[in-house]
């Protein structure tokens, strides 16, 4: 036999023994080491050495946060209604030794503890509070679970309720109630919308009426100012031009035809100053005719290439103007007489004598 064979066998055994003494622990992992069945230590992540043949790895734990989802559990509320509640837990192993030796199966222990704690919490609430108090339920569950699992080397980070399923009859009643509430809110919102619409329309009509009234007021003020300025200018022009009684009497006669104009006029008034105005106009034209000379000579000179000639032309007399004034006076007196006759006839038609109107009376 080759003398080198034993050395090779020994070398192989040594290498195998050395390799069995090396343990490499991944990150976020923990290994519990037992020696002759007794816990010795926990291997941390990295390169570790154990005694080959004496030490052995008992349990391996993942130190990362883990998720545990329980099955839906039937729970009775305070008002004796059965609801199915599904929960989910987020936990993390903080002490690998306690997780391995303080509880046999920490996953089953957490599940049963969650169910019993949930029944105790929900049993003190009615259905409506159970459906609307999820945050309170989560907080109470987390407090009880964290206190109990602390000695197991497990920390409960978060507890969430996934679903709360009431009985089908309760679901149907809740749906009807929610539908009625939605219809009520819709009717209220519709009524509020109509109310706001009417208010806005009324405000708009009010603002429109106010603006129209203000516009009419401004227009009336402007028209009144314009008429006042016109009257003021006429009055100023009359005084600046020093109009005498004759001119005013003539203007007075010019306005008389306007008294008879109009679709609804059945009679008209003869002012008392009418005869006096006629006399003033007549005297005015007669005086102008008396003061005017029979003829007026005007000289016109015209230069020509041979010399200068004088042309004298005489103006016609103004007897035609005086005659026109007399005709106007006669026409006015005739109009007055006709008006008095009309008044008498109107009185006879009413069935009684009517005195003849005098100057200054209304006919």
Residue pairs with C-beta under 8 A, 6 or more apart in sequence:
17 52
20 52
20 53
21 49
21 50
21 51
21 52
22 47
22 48
22 49
23 31
23 43
23 47
23 48
23 49
23 50
23 57
24 46
24 47
24 48
25 31
25 43
25 44
25 45
25 46
25 48
26 45
27 45
28 45
28 62
28 63
28 64
29 45
29 60
29 61
29 62
29 63
30 42
30 43
30 44
30 45
30 60
30 61
30 63
30 93
30 96
31 42
31 43
31 48
31 57
31 59
31 60
31 61
31 96
32 39
32 42
32 43
32 57
32 58
32 59
32 60
32 61
32 96
32 97
32 100
33 39
33 40
33 41
33 42
33 43
33 50
33 55
33 56
33 57
33 58
34 40
34 55
34 56
34 58
35 51
35 54
35 55
35 56
36 54
39 58
39 97
39 100
39 101
40 55
42 96
42 97
43 50
43 57
50 56
50 57
58 100
59 96
59 99
59 100
61 93
61 96
61 99
61 100
62 93
63 92
63 93
63 94
63 96
64 92
65 90
65 91
65 92
65 157
66 90
66 91
66 92
66 93
67 88
67 89
67 90
68 88
68 89
68 90
68 91
68 107
68 110
68 111
69 86
69 87
69 88
69 89
69 162
70 86
70 87
70 88
70 89
70 111
70 114
70 115
71 86
72 84
72 85
72 86
72 163
72 165
73 84
73 85
73 86
73 87
73 115
73 118
73 119
74 82
74 83
74 84
75 82
75 83
75 84
75 85
75 118
75 119
75 122
75 123
76 82
76 83
76 119
76 122
76 123
77 83
77 122
77 123
77 125
77 126
77 127
77 130
78 123
78 124
78 125
78 126
79 126
79 127
81 127
81 166
81 167
81 170
82 167
83 122
83 127
83 130
83 164
83 165
83 166
83 167
84 163
84 164
84 165
85 118
85 122
85 161
85 163
85 164
85 165
86 161
86 162
86 163
86 165
87 114
87 118
87 141
87 159
87 160
87 161
87 162
88 159
88 160
88 162
89 110
89 114
89 145
89 156
89 158
89 159
89 160
90 156
90 157
90 158
90 159
90 160
91 110
91 149
91 154
91 155
91 156
91 157
92 154
92 155
92 157
93 99
93 153
93 154
94 153
94 154
94 155
95 153
96 153
97 153
98 151
98 152
98 153
99 106
99 152
99 153
99 154
102 151
102 152
102 153
103 109
103 152
106 149
106 152
106 154
109 149
109 152
110 145
110 149
110 154
113 144
113 145
113 148
113 149
114 141
114 145
114 159
117 140
117 141
117 144
117 145
118 137
118 141
121 137
121 140
121 141
122 130
122 137
125 133
125 137
127 166
127 170
130 137
130 164
131 164
131 166
134 161
134 164
137 161
138 158
138 159
138 160
138 161
141 159
142 156
142 158
142 159
145 156
145 159
146 155
146 156
149 155
149 156
166 174
245 280
246 280
246 281
246 283
246 284
249 276
249 277
249 278
249 280
249 281
249 284
250 280
250 281
250 284
252 273
252 277
253 277
253 278
253 281
253 328
253 332
256 274
259 268
259 269
260 268
267 342
267 343
267 346
267 363
268 339
268 363
269 362
269 363
270 336
270 339
270 357
270 361
270 362
270 363
271 360
272 359
272 360
272 361
273 360
274 332
274 336
274 359
275 332
275 333
275 336
275 359
278 328
278 329
278 332
278 333
279 329
281 325
281 328
281 329
282 325
282 326
282 328
282 329
284 325
285 321
285 322
285 324
285 325
285 326
286 322
286 325
286 326
288 318
288 321
288 322
289 318
289 319
289 321
289 322
292 317
292 318
294 317
295 314
295 315
295 317
296 314
296 315
297 312
297 313
297 314
298 312
298 313
298 314
298 315
299 310
299 311
299 312
300 310
300 311
300 312
300 313
301 308
301 309
301 310
301 311
302 308
302 309
302 311
339 357
339 363
340 356
340 357
340 363
342 363
343 354
343 356
343 357
343 363
344 354
344 356
346 354
347 353
347 354
348 354
357 363
